[in-house]
């Protein structure tokens, strides 16, 4: 892989991240890329007629999307090759009744979504994005492309021990962003600001006609390539938009014709446990796979079960890279580093779905591509996080493996990764999807 190719892939990732401040924007952006490549949308409420080689996608809940290229073979004989990731990231979300007045200031009431690293949201230029629904029943994507909000830190003069005792924050009291100075006019109310923004973009929805919204705070600073030699990535939402980007780029590079049906599932709500109608614990992917399994006229009654038994899922979620200032937080010999390639994530207690056969298979795939791999295992005295791999393995009975690219500052408002890791992950995923048969290792 040339340096130019690595840089180009990293720059495309930055554009992807900047276009996707919320899961709803991520799904809309992915759908646009798929549509440009000849995919068409299916509605799960309709009857599906799937032809071999057909390229389609379906959306669930606005923040989840499943895309596939139907194989030329019957899934019960050829199985599925699946890539999974998640579209959501920890952030602050606006409460239903949001306008707050306090000590001469206007603020927005927010709720913590997922495992937010609270302090990183202080003193940043923040804005709002998400979706808004009106009385007409239509839902609109919304994005303010300007700094609107700020969560001010308290001055050191008023908190003298902060550098020695640490910053102590209360999620209810200390995370409400400042939006305006209090005045007599109501033109700083959220509904008014939303209606004005929509009107400026050609939508005549009035503030009193806004009946619901899902709005997220996000950092307005664009993603960037940095470092002494442009080797680093500084960006929000790397966890887990970087994996979504890799999966979609791999699907677009996989080619049109294969005996195997190739599937990419990008889920919402992973950061809060996946327990939703659109999350990894839902029946959405299972329903899609079942419909694909019975699509051929020759399909038997056992087709869905046989197809799943022949399938392989690669679950991609970002991995904790060794931190030079906190090296003691890592296992001594299973500590991945930035720029050293894809990470295979292992946990004996099944927080990750990787097992010996799937680990050996992915290592072999990467070796054929001259891609070096790394391992992540948590310290024995530290709990291990989890992701969609074990959920999908349990819900669907799929042989699965958990992988991801190494990163710093996971769950921060601003995260870090390496330019050199972007293209190898795409290449490994694309190689999987180009396989003419499912390389799922047998027990």
N, C-alpha and C positions, 0 to 999 in steps of 0.2 A: 504494500500500500504506500503510495507516494505521499510526501508531506502535503502536496497541494490537495490530494484527495481527502486527507484527514482534516485539513483546514476547511475545505468546502463542506464536508459533512457537519463539522462543528458549527459553522456559520448558519447552515440550514436549521440546525437544532435551535440556535438562538432565535431565529425568525419564528420558528414553531412556538417556542415558549412565549415570546412577546405577543403572539396572536392568541394565546390561550390563558387569559387571566383567571378563568373559572372552568369547571368541568363542562359547563354548557357551551362555552366558547371552544373548548378543546374538541368536543364532539362535532360542532358545526365546522370547525377547521378541518378535522379529519374527513368528514363527509365531503367537503369541497375537494380535497385532494383525491379522494376515491372517485368522485363523480368525474373529475377531469381525466381520470385513467380508465373510464368506461364502466364503472360500477353504477348500479341503480339501486334505489331504496325500496325495501319491502316493508309493508305494514303488517305487524303480527296479527292484526284483526282480520286480514284477508286470507283467502286460500292461496297457497304458494304452488307454483308449477316451476320446478327447478330443472333446467336442462344441463347436461354435461358441459363444463367450461363456463357456465354462467357466473357472472361477478355481481354480487349484491351486498347490501348491508342493511341492518336494522338498528333502530334507536329505541332505547327504553329510558323513560324518566328524564330525558333531556341530557343526562350526563354519562350514559352508558351506550356503547356502540359495539356491535358484532359484525364483522365483515368476513366474507368468504369467497373463495374461487372453487366452484363445484368441480370435483374430479371427474375423469372419464370412466373411472371404475365405480362399482357399487360400494358405498362406505362399509357395508358389512363384510366385504372382501378386502378392502384396501385401508380402511380406518380413516382417522383424521390426524392431521398435524396441526397443533394449536399453539398460538402464542398468547399469553395473557399479561395484562398490566392494569394499572389503575389511573384514572384521570384526575382524581382529587388530591389536594394537598392541605395540610393543616393551615388554618387561617382564622380570621375573625369574621363573623357573619352578623348581619344586621337583624335585630329583633323585630317582631311584627309591629309593635308600637315603639318607634325609634327616636322620636324627637325628645330631647332632654334639655332643660334649662338649669344651669347651676352656676352660681357666683358670677353672674353677668356674662356667661358664655353659652353658646349653643353646642350641644354634643349629640352623638348618636349612640344609642344603646346597642351593644354588640354582645354576641355569645361566642365562646371559644369553641371552635370546631377542630376536633382531633388533638393530637399531642403537640400543641404549639409551644415553641420556645419563646415565651412571652416577651422577655426583655429585648429581643431583636426587632420587635415592632415599634419600639419607642424611637422618637426623633427621626422618623422617616417620612418622606413625602408619599402619602397614601391616597388612593382613589377608590372608586366603587365600580363594580361590574357584576353582571349576573343576568337575571331575567325578570320580566315584569308581566303580570297578567291583568287585563282589563275586564270591564263588565261585558265586553263583546266576546269573551272567552278566548281571545287570541293571546298568545304569549310572545313577547318580543325580547330579543337579546339587547342588553344595555351595557354600555361601556363609556365611562367618563375618562377621556384621555388627558386629564389634567390633575395636578395635586389639589385635593379637596379637603383632606383630613390629616391630622397629626396627633399622635399621642405623646404629649410633652413629658420628658423626664423631669424629676424634681431637682433643682439646683443642689450642688454639693454643699453649698453654704447652709442648706436646710436639712441635709442628711449627711452629716460629717463622717459617719462610719461606713458609708456605702462601699468604699474601696477595700476595707478590711473585713467588714462583717457580711458583705454581699448585699445585693439589691433584693429586697423583699417586696413582692407584688401580690395584691389581692385581685383576682380576676374580675370581680364585680366592681370594685372601687377604682382601680388604677388603669384599666385598659379601655375606658371609653374615650374615643377620639374627639378632639376639638374640631368643630366644623365652621363656626362663625362666632362673631360677637353678638350678644343679645341686643335686639332692638325691638321696636314696636311692630315693624312689618313682619309678615309671615312668609316673605320670599326666601327664607333660608330653610323652610320645612322640606323634609326629604321628598314628599309627594310633589311639591311644587318644582323642586330641582329636577326630579325625574321627568315630569311632564314637559318642562322647558327643553330638556335635552332631547327627548323624543320628538318634540315639535320641530326643533332645529334640524332634525334628520328626516323630516317628512311625515312623521306620525302625529296625528291630531288627538291623541289620547289626552284627556283632561285629568288634572290631579285628583278630582273627586271620583273619577271613574277607575282609578287604580284599586284593584281588589286583592291583589296578592303579589308577593315578590320573593325572590331568593337572591339576595345581594351579598357579595363578598368584598371585603377590603383586600386591596392588593398594592404592592409596591410599584410606583410609577417609573423607577429607574430601569432602563432597558437592560436586558441580558448583554454581557460583554465578554470578549476574549481579552485576557490580561496576562500578567506575569512578565518576568524579565525578558523572555523570548516568546511571548504569545503562546505559552503552553498551557495556560489555565483558563477555566471557564468560571465566570462569576454571574450567577443568575438566580432568580426566584424559581421555585416549583420544579427544580431538577428531579426531586422526588415527588411525582414519578413521571413527569412529562418526558423525561429523557428516554425512559423505557417505552412509552407510547410512541414516541417519534421513531425509535429504532424498529419497533414491531411493524408500524405502518410502512416505513420505507422498505423493510424486508419484503412485505407482502407485495408492494408495487414492483419490486425487482424480481419477484419469484417466477414470472412468466405465466402464460395463459393456460398451457396444456400440461396436465399431470394426471396419472391415475388416482392420486390421492387428493381428497378435499382439504384445502388449506384454510384455516380459520384464525382470525385475530379477534380477541375479546378484550375490550378496554372498559373497565368497570368504574363506576362511581362508588363512594362510601367506604372504600377500603380503610381509610384512616379512622373510621369510627366503628369498625367491626364487620362491615359488609352485610349487616342485617337489615335489608330493605328490598323492595320490589325490583330494584335495579342493581343491587349489589351482587357479589360473588356467591352469596348464600341463596339467591333467588333462583327461580326455575328458568330464567331467560335463556341462558346458554344451553341448558338441557333441552329446552323446547326447540331451539334452533337445530341442535344436533339431531334430535329425533325427527324433525321434519326433513332434514337432509338424508337421514338414514332410510326413510320410507319413500323418498322421491322416485327412485327407480321402479319401473313396473315389475321388475323381478324380485323386489324386496320381500323378504320373509317376515313372519311375525316376530322373529327374534332379531331382526336387523338392528335396532337401536343398541341392544345389549352386545351383540357381536361387534358392532362398529366401535363402541367405546372400549371394548377389550383389546382392540387392535390399535389403539390411539396413543398419542404422546402429547403431553402439555408441557411447554416451557414457560414457567411463570417468571416474569422479569420485574424486579423491584430493586431500587438502588441499595448499595451496600456500604457499610461503615468502613471508610478508609482509615488507616493508621494516622493518628493525629500526633505530630511531632511534639506538641506541648503536653499531651496526655497519653503517652505511649503505654503507661501502666494500666489503662482502661482496656487494653486488648490482650487476647491470648498471645503468648510469646511466638508461636509458630504458625498461627492461622490468622495473620493480620495483613490484609491486602493493602496495597499502596496505590496512590494515584498514578495513572499513566502506565500501569503494568498489565492491563488487560482485564477481561471479564472475570467476575468473581462467582464461584460456585458456593452456595450457602448451605451449610449443613447444621442440623440440630438433632441429636439423638432422641429428644423428647417430642419430635414431630412439629416443632414450630416452623420448620421448613420441610418440604416434601421430598427432598433429595434422598436417594438411597445409593448404595454401592453401584448397582448396575446402571442407573441413570447418570451418576457422576462419571463413571467410566466411559459411557457413550458420549457425553458432551465433551469430555476431555479429548476423546479420539477425534470428534468432529473438528474441534479447534486445532488439534495437531495437524490434521490434513490441510488446514488453511494457514498454517504457520502462525497461529495465534496462541500466545501463552496465556494460561489461565491462573487464577489465584483461588484461595479458599478463605472463607470467613466462618469462624466458629466463636461463639461468645465465651467469655471466661466462665468458669464453673460457679463463681461467686457473684455472677451478674445475670439477671433475667434476659431472655432472648425475645426480641420482637417477632412478629409473624407477618404473613402476607396472604395473597390469594391462592398460592400453591396448595397448601394443606387443605384449604376449604374446598377447592375444586377437586382435589384427589378424593376427599371424603364424600362430597356430594355426588360426584359422577363416576367414581371408581376409575379415574384416569391415572395411568402411570405419569408421574410428574417430577419435575426438577425445578428448584429455585435458583435463579441466577440474578446478577445485577452488575452494574458498573460501580466502581468505588467513588465515594464522594465525601466531602467534609461538610460540617454544619447542618446535618440532616434535621429537618423540621424548623430551621431558622427562616426568617423572612427572606434571607439572602444566603444561598448555598454555593458550594464550590465543587468543581470536578476538573478533569483533564481533557484537553483537546484530543490527545492520542487515544483515548478510550472510546470515542464515539463511533468511528468507522468500523473497528473490529467487531463491536457488538452487532451492528447492522449486518456485517458480512456473515457472522456466525448464524444469525437468525435467517438470513436469506438462503444460506446453504442448507439449513434444515428444511425450509419450505420448498426448495428445489429438488428435494429427495423424491425419487420415483416410487419409494415405498416407505412405510413407517419404520424407522430404525429402533422401535421400542424394544429394549433388551428383555428377554424372557427371564423369569425367576429360575 
